Amino acid sequence: MSEEPTREDYWEGSPLQMVLGLDPYGIEEIIIEFDTGDEEVLKPQMREEFGSYELWEAATYLGALSRQLGG
């Protein structure tokens, strides 16, 4: 029986920090937490883990979302 992941098991940071050694493989979900307490969970559509194209699309979505919320 596997344990539920705790908050310490998750990486928090920016995509720019990925060059410091974060392995982009094995990402199963992306959680966006808003200041209001709401959250949005992005999950891959075809597999259990994100592929490179899906990560690119998620980054595009995050860019559009940040522009919408920031301006």
C-alpha positions in Angstrom: 0.0 0.0 0.0 1.5 3.3 -1.0 1.3 6.5 1.1 -0.4 9.6 0.0 2.1 12.3 -1.1 2.6 15.1 1.4 3.1 18.8 0.6 6.9 18.3 0.9 6.8 15.7 -2.0 5.8 18.4 -4.5 8.1 20.8 -6.2 7.2 24.5 -6.2 8.9 27.0 -8.3 9.1 28.6 -11.7 9.8 27.0 -15.1 13.1 29.0 -15.2 14.3 26.9 -12.2 14.0 23.7 -14.2 17.5 24.2 -15.6 18.8 23.7 -12.1 18.1 20.0 -12.2 14.3 19.3 -12.2 13.5 16.4 -14.3 10.5 17.2 -16.6 9.6 13.6 -16.9 7.1 12.1 -14.6 4.9 15.2 -14.2 1.4 13.9 -13.6 -0.4 17.1 -12.9 0.0 20.8 -12.7 -1.8 22.7 -9.9 -2.4 26.4 -10.2 -3.4 28.0 -6.9 -5.0 31.4 -7.0 -4.9 34.1 -4.3 -8.6 33.6 -3.8 -8.0 30.0 -2.6 -9.4 28.5 -5.8 -7.2 26.1 -7.8 -7.1 24.6 -11.2 -5.6 21.2 -11.9 -4.2 20.4 -15.3 -3.8 16.7 -16.2 -2.5 15.0 -19.3 -5.2 13.9 -21.8 -3.6 10.8 -23.3 -1.2 9.4 -20.7 -0.6 9.3 -17.0 2.3 11.7 -17.4 2.8 14.9 -19.4 4.6 14.6 -22.7 6.7 17.5 -24.1 3.9 18.8 -26.4 1.5 18.8 -23.5 4.0 20.7 -21.3 4.5 23.2 -24.1 0.7 23.7 -24.3 0.4 24.0 -20.5 3.2 26.7 -20.6 1.3 28.5 -23.3 -1.9 28.4 -21.3 -0.1 29.7 -18.2 1.4 32.5 -20.2 -2.0 33.6 -21.4 -3.5 33.2 -17.9 -0.8 35.4 -16.4 -1.3 38.1 -19.0 -5.0 38.0 -18.4 -4.7 38.2 -14.6 -1.9 40.7 -14.6 -3.3 43.2 -16.9 
